[in-house]
Amino acid sequence: MQKRFSFVIIITAIAITGIIISQSFWVANALVTKDDQLHENVGLGLKRVVNQLMALQNDTALASRYLVTRSHASLHSQFIRSLKPELITQLITSEFQSLEIMRAYDYGIYERENHHFILISNQGLKEELINSRHQEHISCVFQTEQFYLTVYFPHEQRYIFNEMLLYILLSVLFVLIVISGFWYVTRSLFLQKKLAAIRTDYVNNMTHELKTPIATISVTSEMLLKPEVQARKDKVDHYAKIIYNETQRLKNQADQVLQVAVLERGEYKINPEAVDVHQLIEQLTESLRVTIKNRNGVIQTRLNAANQIVEADKNHLTNVLSNLMENANKYSPDPPHIIISTHSTPKGIIISCQDKGIGIAEEYFHYIFKKFHRIPTGDVHDVKGFGIGLYYVKTIVEAHAGTIQVKSKPGEGSNFIVYWPFYAPTHTTLE
C-alpha cells in the first residue's frame, strides 16, 4: 500500500510538471506567434501606404509640378522630398486602423545611403527608426536614391505581452489551482496516514494500559477465592485493597478517554469560583509525596505569589495541576526531583512545574500538546499513558484565557509554565 501510494504521488507530480512545461511552451509560442502576426500586419500596412504613394506619384499633373520645383533631381526624388507629414500620418493611421493595429507609433522616411531623414515624427528616435524591423522600400525601379518608410512602436514587446496577458494569467491561475489541489490532497493523505498511525498507537497503548489492571484484578480475585486466603483477614484486606486500587486505576483511565470525547465535542462547562491555588497545590503535592518518597525522590513547593486566589473551575484546575505533577513524576528517572513554584503578575498568577527528568527535544514542543501524541522514549510502553494529558491541560488553560509554555532540554528536565488570570472569562462554555 505504501509503495502504491508513493507511486501515485510521483506519477501525479511528474504529470503536473509536464503540464507546467507544456503551458510554458504554449505561452512562449503564443507570444512568438503574436509577435509574428504584428510584424506581418505592420508590413502589410506599410506596403499599402507605399502603393498609395506610388499612385500619387504617377499623377502627371502632380509630377510636372515637382519637376518644376527640383529640375536637377529625379521626379521620384522630388516627389518624396515634397511629401507632407500630414499625408503620411493620415495614410499610415488609416491602414493600421483597418488592420486593427490600435497603438501609438512614430515614423520616418530616410535615405538608406546616408541615413538622412526626409520626414520624421520624433527627432529623438532616429536610431530606433533606422534599426526598426518595420520598414518598407519606397524607391522606384531604376532610381538611384534608396528611400525607406520606417515605423517604430515604443515598448513593442510590452504591448505584445499585454495583448496576451489575460491568457497568460488564466494559464497561471489554472496551473496554480492544479498545484494547490495536488498539494492539498497530498497533505490530507499524509495527515490521514499520520493520524491513522497515531490512533493505532493510541489503541495499542490503551489496550496495554487496560490489560495490566484487568490482569491484576483477575489474579487477585482468584487468590481471594482460595480457602486458605479467606481464612486470613489480613490477606483478604490486602487483596481487596489491590482490587480497589486497580479498579480506581481503570476508572481514571476511562475518565481520561471520556475527557477527550468531551473536549472534542466542546460540551464541557467552565463553572468559575474562587480557588486558593496555594492550598490546592499543597493538597496535590501531599498526595503525590508518598509516591515520590517511595522512589527516593523529593517534591518541593516555592509558593511566592502575593495573590493566590483565582476565579477558576476547581475540578478542571485540579486536573491541570495533577496532570503536570504526574507527568513530572512519570518522566523523571529515579530519584525524581520536582519543584512547584508560583509568583504573581498584575493580571494573574504564574505556576511552574519543574522536574529534572529526561527532558524534551525542542522539535517536539509543537506536538506535545496535541491529542494522542506521546514523545518517543525508546519503548512504546516504558512510560504509561494515552498521550491526552497535555492536550487536556492546554485546552482547559486556554478556556480560562490562560497560556502554557514549556522549556526543556533532553537530559536536563522540563519546566511547564502556566499563566492563569485572576478572573475567569465571561463565557462559561467552550464551543
N, C-alpha and C positions, 0 to 999 in steps of 0.2 A: 504493500500500500504506500509506504514511504517513497519507494523508487518511482511508482506510478505518479504520485503527487509531484515529485521533483521533476519528472519528465514533462508533465503537462505545463508546469511553471516555465521550464526552459523553452519549450516549443512556443508557448504564448509570447514569451519575451522576445524570441527571435522573430516571430511574426509581427509584433509591434515595431521592432527595429526595422524590419523590411518595409512596413507601412510608412514609417517616418522617412526612410531613404527614398522611397518611391514618391512621396509627397514633395520632398525636397527637389528631386529631379523634375517633377511636374511643374513646380513653381519656377524653377530656373529656366526650363524650356518655354514656359508661358511668357516669361519676361523677354526671352530672346525673340520669340515669335511676335510679341507686341512691338518690340523694337524694330524688327524687320518690316512689319506692317506699316509702322510710322514712316520709316525711311522710304518704303515703296510709294506710299501715298504722297509724301512731300515731293519725291522725284516726279511723280505723275503731274502734280500741280504745277511744278516749275516748267515742265515740258509744255503744258498748256499755255502758260504765260509767255514762253518763248515763241510758241506758234502764233499767238495773238500779236506779239511784237513784229514778227516777220510779215504778218498780214498787213500791218500798218505801214511797214517799210515799203511794201510793194505798191502802195498807193502812189500813182505817178505824180499827182499834183504835190503831194507831200514831199516826195523825193526831189522834185525840182526846187522846191524852196530850200531844202538842205544844201543842194549843190551851190546855190547862190551864196549861202552862209559860209561854207567852207569849201572853196573850189579846189584847194590843193589836197584835200583829203577825199577818201572814197565816200561814196554815197552811204555805205553801211556805217562807216566811222562817224560821219556827220549825224546819221540817224541816232546812233547810240548816245553820242555826246549831247544831243538835243532833247533827250527824254526828260520829262518832268517827274520828280519824286511822287507827286500825287497820282500820276498814271500808274506807276509801278506798284504803289501801295494798294491802289484800287484793284488792279489785276490779281495780285498775289492774294489779297484778302478774299476776293470773290472765289477764286479757285480753291483756297483752303477751306472756306465755309462749305462749298459743295462737296468736299471730301471729309467733312466733319472734323477738321483739324481746328479746334477752337482753343487757341492758346496764343500767348504773346510771342512775337518773333522780331528779329532785326534782319535787314537785308542789305545787299550792296551789289554793285556792278563794277568789276575791276578788269584791268588788262593783265593777262597772265604773264606777259614778258617782264614787266617792271612792277607789278603789284600796285599799280596806280588805280585808285578808285575814281570812277566816273560819278557814281552815285553811292551814298552810304547813309543809312538811317541813324547810326550811332558811331561817332568818330572814335570812341574809346574801345570799340570791338573789332578793330582791323585784323588783328591776329586771329581772333576767333572766327571771323568771317572767311578769311583766307584758308584756314585749316578745317572749316566745316565740311562734313561729309555730304551735305545737301547742296550740290552745285549743278548747274546746267550750262552747257556751252551755247552761246547765242551768236557766234560768228557764222557768217555765210561761207559757202564753198568758194574757194579761190581768193578769199580775203586774207591778207597777211596779219591783220590785227586779230588777236585772240581775246574775246570778251567772255566773261563768265558772270552768270547770275547766281549769287550765293545767299543762303538763308541760314541763320543761326538761332537756335532755341535756347534761351537761358535755362539752366537746370533741367536739361533734357532727360537725364536718367531718373531724376526725382519725379518728373512728370509721368514717365512710363511706369514707375513703381506705384505712384498714386492711382494710376488707372487700374492697376491690378491689386490695390490694397484690400479691397473687400474680399476678393477670392483668397488672397494670402491669409487674411485674418480668419476667414471661415476654415481654411485648411488647418491653421494652427489651433483653432478652437476645437475642431473635431479630433485632432491628434491628442490634445490635452485631455479631452473627455475620455478617449480610449485609454490613455495612460493612467488617468485618475481612477477610472473604473477598474483597470487591472491592478493598480496599487491597492485600492480599497478591498477588492475581492481577495487578493493575496494576503493582505494584512489580516482580514477577517478569518481566513482559513488558518493562518498561523496562530492567531489568538484562540480560535476554537480548539486547535490542536493542543495549544499550551493549557487552555482551560480544562480540556479533557484529561490531560496528564495530571494537572493539579487535583482534579476531582478524584481521579483514580488513586492518587497518593493519599488523598484525604480519606477515601473509603477504606483503603488498606490500613491506614493509621487508626481510624475509628474501630475497625474490626479487631485490630490488635489490642487497642486500649480496652474494648468491651470484653474481649475474651479473658483477659487477665483477672478482673474481679469475679467474673462468672465462674471461672475455673476454681478460684479460691473459695467462693461460696459453695460450690459443688463439693469440693473435697472436705471443707469444714462441716457441711451438713451430713456427709457420710460419717464423719467422726462422731457427730452428736448422736447418730443412730446406734452407735455401739454401746452395749450394756455397760461395759467397764467405764466408759466415759460418763454415761448418765448417772452412774453411781457416785461420781465425784463432782460436788457442786463447783469447786474451783475450776475444773476442766470445762464444765458446761458454761460457766460465766466467761471463761477465756475464749471459747469458740463462738459463743453468742456475740461477744464484743467484736470478734473478727468479722462475723457476718454483718453486724451492724455497720462497721466501718466501710466494708466493701460495698454494702448497699448504698451508703451515703456517697461513696465514690461514683457508683453508677448513676445516682441521681444527679450529681454535679456534672457528669459528662453529658447526660441527657439534657440538662439545663443549658449547657453550652451550645448544643446543637439547636435547641429551641430558640436561644438568643439570636442566632444567625438568621433564622427564619423570620423572627420578629423584626430584626433590623432591616432585612431586605424589603419587607412589606411596609416599613415605616409606620407600624401600628402602635409602637410603644409611646407612652406619655411621659413627659417630664413634670413631676409634681414637686416644685421647689419649696423648701423650708429652710429655716436657719440651722446650719450644721457647724459644729465645732470641729474643724479639721484636725487640730492637735489631739483632741480627745479620740477622734476616730483612728488616727494613726497609732496612738498608744494602744488602743484595743487590738488593732490588727497585728502590730508588732509583738504584743504579748502572746497572741495566739500562735504566731509563727516562731516565736523564740524557742519553743520546745523542739520543734523540728530542726531548727538551725543548731541548737545545742547538741542534739544527737549526732550531728555531722561535725562537731567540734568547731563550729563557726560562731560568728558574732553578728548581731544586728544592732545598729546604733541609731539614735534619733538626735537630730540637731534642730529643734523647733524654735526658730528665731523670729518668726513672723510676729509683728506687733499686733496685727489684727487677723485672727484665725477664723472668724465667723464668716461663712459664705452662704448665699442662697443656692441650694442645690437639691436635686433628688437624692436623698440619703442612700437609698438602695443602690442606685447607679454609681454614686461616688464611692461607696464602699467596694463595689465590684471593680471599679477602675483601680483603686489603690491596691486591692487584693491581687489583681492580675499582675500589676507591676512588681509587687513584692515577691509573688510566687515565681515569676519569670526570673527575677534576680537570683532566687534560690536555685531554680532548675538549671540555669545556665552558668552556675558557679561550681567549679571543682571543689573538692574537699580541701580545706575547710572554707566555707563561704564567708565573705565579709561584705555586709550590706549597710549602707548609710542612707537614712531617710532624713531629708532636711527641708526646711521651709524658710521663706522670707517674704516680706510684704512689698508690694508696689502700690502706687497711688490708686489703682483701679482693681487690684486683685491680689492673689497670693500665688507664689511660685512654689511648687512641690517638686522636689528632686529625689529620684530613687536611683542610687548609685551602687554598683557592685564591682568586684574585681574578678569577674568571671572570664569566660572565653572570648567575649567581645564580638563585635560585628564589623565586617568589612564595609567600607563606605559604599561599595557597589550595590549592597543590599538595603541601604537606607530607604530607597524609594519603594521597596517591596514589602518591608516588614509589617506595614500597616494594612496590607491587602488581605483579603479574605482567603483562607486556606493556605497561605504561604508560610512555610517553615524554613528557617535557614538551615542549609545542609551542614551537618556536623560529622559526616563520615558514615554513620549507621542510621538508617531511617528511624529506628525505634530507640536510639540511645537516649533521647530526651522525649518525655511523654508530652502529649498534647495534640490538638487538632489544627493548630495554626489559625485560630479565630480570636484569641485573646486580645491581641493588639489591635485587630480590626474593630473589635467591640470598644476598646478603650478610646481609640481615635474618634469613633462615631459619637460616643457619649460626650467626650470633651468638647467636640465641635458643636454638638447640640446645645451645650451650655455656653456657647460663644467663646470657648477657650481654645487653646492651642497646645500641641505636644510636639516636641522635637527630641532627637536622640544625638548624643555624642558618644562615639565609641571607636576603639581600635582593636583589631584582633590581638588577643593575649593580654590586653590591658583593662578589660572590663567595659561596662556600658553605663551611661547616665541618661535616664529618661527624665525630661524636664517638662512639667505640666504647668501651664498658666491657667488659673481658674479665676474668673471675675467674681467680685463680691456679690454682684447682683445677677440674677438669672435673666435670660432674655424674655421678652414679653410673650412670645409664643410658647406653648407648652406641649405641642405635638410636632414631631418631626415628620414631614411629608416626604 
